[in-house]
Amino acid sequence: MRVLLVDDHVLFREGVKALLTSRGIDVVGTAGDGLEALAQARALHPDLILMDIRMPRCDGLTATRLIKAGLPDVKIVMLTVSADEEELVEAIRCGATGYLLKDLEPHQFFEFLDEAAQGGTPFSTGLAQKALQKVVRQSSPAAGCSAQEKIAPELTRREVEILALVARGVRYKEVAAALCLTERTVKYHMGEILRRLQLKNRAAAIAYAKRIGLVADEGPAQTPAHRSRP
């Protein structure tokens, strides 16, 4: 795994670089702000970028969005001190594959990196559900059933919520946690969604959700849809 490390604190950056290198991970470059990160990403094409959020000149959220626009296959994991809900959700919107806090123990850090390398969506403990619950609130039609009927009249409100999350690439297990359901129940609802919409598979359901505007069609660059499958 070829890694680009982005952080404006030199001491922290060099410490993480040494830690990664000690585990045999190839740190192909480092950057001190978002503009440097963009230039380095374009030049080096890393497999994974570890990105801080609050940096001078260009913050990590803006850099993530710019990098994913040009290099959609590059995985970006935020590595930050911020557990702010708005920044967490915005990172996902910008294309981040995961969101890790800097207070991780080294063994946890490497477990999350392994998860990212295998196509997963690593989040520090508690953050995944926090983010998904906010996504659920934003995905739910604000005006109630009448608005839901305009979006997808064939589906129940619960099915719309589930489809909105699945269309963002969220795994069934995480959808279940966010909606306080069992994974089996989520799978049942997905089966009902496919039946009601007369669709063949999950990919067709995701395409449908984007077509009707339930989620933004941001291509392979953003939503967790390209990351991992349940």
C-alpha positions in Angstrom: 0.0 0.0 0.0 1.4 3.3 -1.1 0.5 6.1 1.3 0.5 9.9 1.1 0.5 11.6 4.5 -1.0 15.0 4.9 -0.8 17.0 8.1 0.4 20.5 8.9 2.1 19.5 12.1 5.6 18.3 11.1 6.3 16.4 14.3 3.1 14.5 14.1 3.5 13.9 10.4 7.0 12.5 10.8 6.0 10.4 13.7 3.2 8.7 11.7 5.5 8.3 8.8 8.0 6.5 11.0 5.3 4.3 12.4 4.0 3.4 9.0 7.5 2.7 7.6 8.2 0.4 10.6 5.3 -1.8 9.5 6.6 -2.0 5.9 4.1 0.5 4.5 5.5 2.7 1.7 5.0 6.4 2.5 5.5 7.8 -1.0 5.1 11.4 0.1 4.0 14.0 2.7 2.3 17.3 2.5 1.6 20.2 4.9 -1.7 21.5 3.5 -4.5 20.7 1.1 -2.8 22.4 -1.9 0.4 20.4 -1.4 -1.7 17.3 -1.0 -3.5 17.9 -4.3 -0.2 18.3 -6.2 1.4 15.3 -4.5 -1.6 13.1 -5.2 -1.6 14.1 -8.9 2.1 13.4 -9.2 2.4 10.2 -7.1 -1.0 8.5 -7.5 -1.0 6.9 -4.0 -3.3 4.1 -3.0 -4.3 5.8 0.2 -4.1 9.3 1.6 -4.2 10.0 5.3 -5.7 13.5 5.5 -5.9 16.0 8.3 -8.8 18.4 8.3 -7.8 21.7 9.8 -4.8 23.0 7.8 -3.7 26.4 6.4 -4.3 27.6 2.9 -6.5 24.6 1.9 -8.3 22.4 4.5 -8.5 18.7 4.2 -12.2 18.6 3.3 -11.6 20.8 0.3 -8.5 18.9 -0.7 -10.5 15.6 -0.5 -13.2 16.9 -2.8 -10.6 18.2 -5.3 -8.5 15.0 -5.2 -11.5 12.7 -5.6 -12.8 14.7 -8.6 -9.6 14.0 -10.5 -8.5 10.7 -8.9 -11.6 8.8 -7.9 -9.8 5.5 -7.2 -7.6 7.0 -4.5 -8.8 6.1 -1.0 -8.8 9.0 1.5 -9.0 8.5 5.2 -9.3 11.5 7.4 -6.9 11.4 10.4 -7.9 14.3 12.7 -8.5 15.4 16.3 -12.0 16.6 15.3 -15.0 14.5 16.2 -17.3 17.3 15.0 -20.5 15.9 13.4 -20.6 18.4 10.6 -17.0 17.8 9.6 -17.5 14.1 9.8 -20.5 14.1 7.5 -18.9 16.7 5.2 -15.9 14.4 4.9 -18.1 11.6 3.7 -19.8 13.9 1.2 -16.4 15.0 -0.1 -15.4 11.4 -0.8 -13.6 10.2 2.3 -13.3 6.4 2.7 -13.0 6.6 6.5 -12.6 8.9 9.5 -10.1 8.2 12.2 -9.2 10.2 15.3 -5.7 10.8 16.3 -6.1 9.3 19.8 -6.0 5.8 18.4 -3.7 3.1 19.8 -1.2 2.0 17.2 -2.7 -1.5 16.9 -6.1 0.1 16.2 -4.7 2.4 13.7 -3.2 -0.5 11.7 -6.4 -2.5 11.9 -8.3 0.4 10.4 -5.7 0.8 7.7 -6.0 -2.9 6.8 -9.8 -2.4 6.7 -9.3 0.5 4.2 -6.9 -1.5 2.1 -9.5 -4.3 1.8 -12.2 -1.9 0.6 -13.8 -1.2 4.0 -14.9 2.1 5.5 -12.9 2.6 8.7 -14.3 4.8 11.4 -13.1 5.4 15.0 -15.4 3.8 17.6 -18.8 5.5 17.7 -18.3 7.8 14.7 -19.8 5.5 12.1 -23.2 5.4 13.8 -23.0 9.1 14.6 -22.5 9.9 10.9 -25.1 7.5 9.6 -27.7 8.8 12.0 -27.2 12.3 10.6 -27.4 10.9 7.0 -30.6 9.2 7.9 -32.1 12.4 9.2 -31.0 14.2 6.0 -32.2 11.4 3.8 -35.6 11.2 5.4 -38.2 13.4 3.5 -38.6 16.5 5.6 -42.2 17.0 4.8 -43.3 13.6 5.8 -45.2 11.0 3.8 -46.4 13.3 1.1 -42.9 14.3 0.2 -41.8 10.6 0.4 -44.6 9.7 -2.1 -43.2 12.2 -4.6 -39.7 10.7 -4.3 -40.6 7.0 -4.5 -44.4 6.3 -4.3 -43.8 2.5 -4.5 -41.8 2.4 -1.3 -42.6 3.0 2.4 -40.8 5.7 4.3 -38.5 3.1 6.0 -37.6 1.6 2.6 -36.7 5.1 1.3 -34.4 5.6 4.3 -32.7 2.2 3.7 -32.4 2.7 0.0 -30.9 6.2 0.6 -28.2 4.7 2.8 -27.5 1.7 0.6 -27.2 4.0 -2.4 -24.4 5.8 -0.5 -22.6 2.5 -0.3 -23.3 2.0 3.4 -23.1 -1.7 4.4 -26.2 -3.5 5.6 -24.6 -4.0 9.1 -24.1 -0.2 9.4 -27.5 0.6 8.1 -29.0 -1.7 10.7 -27.0 0.1 13.5 -28.1 3.5 12.3 -31.7 2.6 12.1 -31.8 0.4 15.2 -32.8 -2.7 13.1 -31.2 -6.1 12.7 -29.1 -6.8 9.6 -31.6 -9.5 8.6 -34.4 -6.9 8.7 -32.4 -4.6 6.5 -31.8 -7.4 4.0 -35.6 -8.2 4.0 -36.4 -4.6 3.3 -33.9 -4.5 0.4 -35.6 -7.6 -1.0 -38.9 -5.8 -0.8 -37.4 -2.7 -2.5 -36.2 -4.8 -5.4 -39.6 -6.6 -5.6 -41.7 -3.4 -5.5 -39.5 -1.6 -8.0 -39.1 -4.7 -10.2 -35.3 -4.4 -10.1 -32.9 -7.3 -10.4 -30.2 -6.5 -7.9 -28.7 -4.0 -5.5 -26.7 -2.2 -8.3 -30.0 -1.5 -10.1 -31.5 -0.2 -6.9 -28.6 2.2 -6.4 -28.9 3.4 -10.0 -32.6 4.0 -9.5 -32.0 6.0 -6.3 -29.6 8.3 -8.1 -32.0 8.6 -11.1 -34.9 9.9 -9.0 -32.6 12.2 -7.0 -32.7 10.3 -3.7 -28.9 10.7 -3.5 -26.6 12.7 -5.7 -25.0 10.8 -8.5 -21.4 11.7 -7.8 -19.9 8.8 -9.8 -17.2 6.5 -8.4 -15.6 9.4 -6.6 -17.8 9.7 -3.6 -20.3 7.9 -1.7 -19.3 4.8 -0.1 -21.0 2.9 -2.9 -17.7 2.0 -4.5 -16.0 1.0 -1.3 -17.3 -2.2 0.1 -20.2 -4.5 -0.2 -22.2 -6.0 2.7 
